[in-house]
Amino acid sequence: MTKEYPDRNKRVHKLMGELRAALPGTMGAFEELHRNATKQGALDTKTKELIALAIGITVRCDGCIAFHIYDALRSGASREEILDTIGVAVLMGGGPSVVYGAEAMEALDQFEMEASLESTASLQ
């Protein structure tokens, strides 16, 4: 079964919005934590998103893969940087990370295809 990561990313964001409405204090605090943890510091945002992606792969979280591939691309990560990140996750997570690393590469392909289609559509 193919997972559609761009759709999954949109769904995760939608569900997080619904969870925020139900748990405004908890989710507000989580969103603040996310903003603070990923903002520019000793490490840039791109590097932090790549770290988050590697962790998402090793803990086998599909939603995390969708969320952090999307944010890594938006932060300027290249395909090669994301693939290197997948390699580190495989090193640290073993066999299960190989499977989820392949899933992450599929997600990367899907997000790149979506961006290409959006770019083509905007030119027309």
Secondary structure as a PSIPRED ss2 file (coil, helix, strand):
# PSIPRED VFORMAT (PSIPRED V4.0)

   1 M C   1.000  0.000  0.000
   2 T C   1.000  0.000  0.000
   3 K C   1.000  0.000  0.000
   4 E C   1.000  0.000  0.000
   5 Y H   0.000  1.000  0.000
   6 P H   0.000  1.000  0.000
   7 D H   0.000  1.000  0.000
   8 R H   0.000  1.000  0.000
   9 N H   0.000  1.000  0.000
  10 K H   0.000  1.000  0.000
  11 R H   0.000  1.000  0.000
  12 V H   0.000  1.000  0.000
  13 H H   0.000  1.000  0.000
  14 K H   0.000  1.000  0.000
  15 L H   0.000  1.000  0.000
  16 M H   0.000  1.000  0.000
  17 G H   0.000  1.000  0.000
  18 E H   0.000  1.000  0.000
  19 L H   0.000  1.000  0.000
  20 R H   0.000  1.000  0.000
  21 A H   0.000  1.000  0.000
  22 A H   0.000  1.000  0.000
  23 L C   1.000  0.000  0.000
  24 P H   0.000  1.000  0.000
  25 G H   0.000  1.000  0.000
  26 T H   0.000  1.000  0.000
  27 M H   0.000  1.000  0.000
  28 G H   0.000  1.000  0.000
  29 A H   0.000  1.000  0.000
  30 F H   0.000  1.000  0.000
  31 E H   0.000  1.000  0.000
  32 E H   0.000  1.000  0.000
  33 L H   0.000  1.000  0.000
  34 H H   0.000  1.000  0.000
  35 R H   0.000  1.000  0.000
  36 N H   0.000  1.000  0.000
  37 A H   0.000  1.000  0.000
  38 T H   0.000  1.000  0.000
  39 K C   1.000  0.000  0.000
  40 Q C   1.000  0.000  0.000
  41 G C   1.000  0.000  0.000
  42 A C   1.000  0.000  0.000
  43 L C   1.000  0.000  0.000
  44 D C   1.000  0.000  0.000
  45 T H   0.000  1.000  0.000
  46 K H   0.000  1.000  0.000
  47 T H   0.000  1.000  0.000
  48 K H   0.000  1.000  0.000
  49 E H   0.000  1.000  0.000
  50 L H   0.000  1.000  0.000
  51 I H   0.000  1.000  0.000
  52 A H   0.000  1.000  0.000
  53 L H   0.000  1.000  0.000
  54 A H   0.000  1.000  0.000
  55 I H   0.000  1.000  0.000
  56 G H   0.000  1.000  0.000
  57 I H   0.000  1.000  0.000
  58 T H   0.000  1.000  0.000
  59 V C   1.000  0.000  0.000
  60 R C   1.000  0.000  0.000
  61 C C   1.000  0.000  0.000
  62 D H   0.000  1.000  0.000
  63 G H   0.000  1.000  0.000
  64 C H   0.000  1.000  0.000
  65 I H   0.000  1.000  0.000
  66 A H   0.000  1.000  0.000
  67 F H   0.000  1.000  0.000
  68 H H   0.000  1.000  0.000
  69 I H   0.000  1.000  0.000
  70 Y H   0.000  1.000  0.000
  71 D H   0.000  1.000  0.000
  72 A H   0.000  1.000  0.000
  73 L H   0.000  1.000  0.000
  74 R H   0.000  1.000  0.000
  75 S C   1.000  0.000  0.000
  76 G C   1.000  0.000  0.000
  77 A C   1.000  0.000  0.000
  78 S C   1.000  0.000  0.000
  79 R H   0.000  1.000  0.000
  80 E H   0.000  1.000  0.000
  81 E H   0.000  1.000  0.000
  82 I H   0.000  1.000  0.000
  83 L H   0.000  1.000  0.000
  84 D H   0.000  1.000  0.000
  85 T H   0.000  1.000  0.000
  86 I H   0.000  1.000  0.000
  87 G H   0.000  1.000  0.000
  88 V H   0.000  1.000  0.000
  89 A H   0.000  1.000  0.000
  90 V H   0.000  1.000  0.000
  91 L H   0.000  1.000  0.000
  92 M H   0.000  1.000  0.000
  93 G H   0.000  1.000  0.000
  94 G H   0.000  1.000  0.000
  95 G H   0.000  1.000  0.000
  96 P H   0.000  1.000  0.000
  97 S H   0.000  1.000  0.000
  98 V H   0.000  1.000  0.000
  99 V H   0.000  1.000  0.000
 100 Y H   0.000  1.000  0.000
 101 G H   0.000  1.000  0.000
 102 A H   0.000  1.000  0.000
 103 E H   0.000  1.000  0.000
 104 A H   0.000  1.000  0.000
 105 M H   0.000  1.000  0.000
 106 E H   0.000  1.000  0.000
 107 A H   0.000  1.000  0.000
 108 L H   0.000  1.000  0.000
 109 D H   0.000  1.000  0.000
 110 Q H   0.000  1.000  0.000
 111 F H   0.000  1.000  0.000
 112 E H   0.000  1.000  0.000
 113 M H   0.000  1.000  0.000
 114 E H   0.000  1.000  0.000
 115 A H   0.000  1.000  0.000
 116 S H   0.000  1.000  0.000
 117 L H   0.000  1.000  0.000
 118 E H   0.000  1.000  0.000
 119 S H   0.000  1.000  0.000
 120 T H   0.000  1.000  0.000
 121 A H   0.000  1.000  0.000
 122 S H   0.000  1.000  0.000
 123 L H   0.000  1.000  0.000
 124 Q C   1.000  0.000  0.000
